[in-house]
Amino acid sequence: MMILLSIKQVYCDLIFNGTKRFEFRKRLPNGLQKGDEVAIYCTRPVSRVVAYFRIADVVQATRQRLWRQTRHAAGINYETFMRYFSAAQQANAIKIGKLHVLNTPLSLVRLRRNKTPPQSFLYLTESQSEKVKEKAAVREGRDSAAEEEGREYGVG
């Protein structure tokens, strides 16, 4: 299964540079588990699907416990974390596994004939998942050619 998550550009940048290795969510898609895949839709101004990753783990816990388990690679500070989960009984984190960056970022229209990004997440069909994977690089992490040119995967 592959889902599409909308992620703000600032957090996309942190994911790409390795600072943020957990994606926090107030609620998770039904049945989401380790081994599933997540396509990253980077919000404005990028407004494209820029990468996908395999889920290394799904962690559900109280806010305090989840912070203790993820703070080393949260990519956000304690105050931001607590503010995000302020009304939540349970906090959720998706641990980012191997990151596959798209050689050519993909518009939502090309992916699913609809330019409206998901509010939180969207289940992708098998053919949509294949479109994402077709555009992906076979490497992990930063692209040395892109780094030399001073750009990061069309995100920065």
C-alpha positions in Angstrom: 0.0 0.0 0.0 1.1 3.5 -0.8 -0.4 6.7 0.7 0.2 10.3 -0.3 1.0 12.7 2.5 1.0 16.5 2.3 4.1 17.9 4.0 5.1 21.5 4.3 8.2 22.5 2.4 10.2 23.3 5.6 9.7 19.7 6.7 10.4 18.3 3.3 13.8 20.0 3.4 14.5 18.5 6.9 13.5 15.1 5.6 15.9 15.4 2.6 18.8 16.5 4.7 18.2 13.7 7.2 17.4 15.9 10.2 13.7 14.8 10.3 13.3 11.0 10.3 9.8 10.9 11.7 6.6 12.3 10.3 4.1 13.1 13.0 0.4 12.7 12.5 -2.7 13.2 14.7 -4.4 10.3 12.9 -3.1 7.5 10.7 -4.6 5.9 7.7 -6.4 2.6 8.5 -4.1 -0.4 8.3 -0.9 1.6 7.9 2.1 -0.5 8.9 5.8 -1.1 8.6 6.8 -1.8 5.0 4.0 0.3 3.4 5.1 3.3 1.3 4.5 7.0 1.6 4.6 9.4 -1.3 5.6 12.9 -0.2 3.6 15.8 -1.6 5.6 19.0 -0.8 3.1 21.9 -0.4 3.4 25.4 -1.8 5.5 26.7 -3.4 6.7 23.4 -4.7 3.3 21.8 -5.1 4.6 18.5 -6.4 5.2 14.9 -5.3 8.9 14.9 -4.7 9.8 11.6 -3.1 8.6 8.4 -1.5 9.8 6.2 1.3 9.2 2.8 2.8 7.9 3.0 6.4 10.5 1.7 8.8 8.1 1.7 11.7 4.8 3.1 13.0 4.8 4.4 16.5 1.7 5.2 18.6 2.1 6.4 22.2 1.2 9.2 24.6 2.7 12.6 23.7 5.4 12.4 26.3 6.4 8.8 25.5 6.5 9.5 21.7 8.6 12.6 22.3 11.1 10.6 24.3 11.2 7.9 21.6 11.6 10.3 18.6 13.2 13.5 19.8 16.7 12.5 18.5 15.4 12.7 14.9 12.1 14.7 15.2 13.3 17.6 13.1 11.1 19.9 15.3 11.5 21.2 18.9 9.6 20.2 21.9 7.3 23.2 21.9 6.2 22.6 18.3 5.7 18.9 19.0 3.5 19.6 22.0 1.5 22.3 20.3 0.8 20.0 17.3 -0.5 17.2 19.6 -2.1 19.6 22.2 -5.6 18.1 21.9 -4.6 14.5 21.0 -5.1 11.6 23.4 -2.6 9.6 21.3 0.3 10.7 19.2 1.6 9.0 16.1 4.8 8.9 14.2 5.8 7.3 10.9 9.5 6.4 10.9 11.0 7.3 7.5 12.9 4.4 6.0 14.8 4.4 2.7 14.0 7.7 0.8 13.6 7.6 -3.0 13.8 11.0 -4.5 11.9 11.7 -7.8 14.2 12.7 -10.6 11.3 14.7 -11.9 8.8 16.0 -9.3 5.3 14.9 -10.2 2.2 17.3 -10.3 -1.0 16.0 -8.8 -2.7 16.5 -12.2 -0.3 14.0 -13.8 -0.6 11.7 -10.8 -4.3 11.6 -10.3 -6.0 14.1 -12.7 -7.0 16.3 -9.7 -4.9 19.3 -8.6 -6.3 19.4 -5.1 -3.7 18.2 -2.5 -4.9 15.9 0.3 -5.8 17.6 3.5 -3.9 14.9 5.4 -3.5 11.8 3.4 -4.8 9.9 0.3 -4.6 6.2 -0.6 -3.0 5.8 -4.0 -4.1 3.2 -6.5 -1.5 0.7 -7.8 -1.2 2.6 -11.0 -0.7 5.8 -9.2 2.0 4.2 -7.0 3.7 2.9 -10.1 3.8 6.5 -11.6 5.5 7.7 -8.5 8.1 4.9 -8.5 8.8 5.4 -12.2 10.0 8.9 -11.5 12.2 7.9 -8.6 15.9 7.8 -8.4 17.6 4.6 -7.5 19.8 6.3 -4.9 19.2 7.2 -1.3 19.8 10.6 0.3 21.3 13.6 -1.4 22.1 13.7 -5.1 25.7 14.7 -5.6 25.1 16.3 -9.0 22.2 18.3 -7.6 24.3 19.2 -4.6 27.1 20.5 -6.8 24.6 22.7 -8.6 23.3 23.9 -5.2 19.8 22.5 -5.5 18.0 19.8 -3.7 15.6 17.7 -5.7 13.6 20.6 -6.8 12.4 21.3 -3.2 14.7 24.1 -2.0 
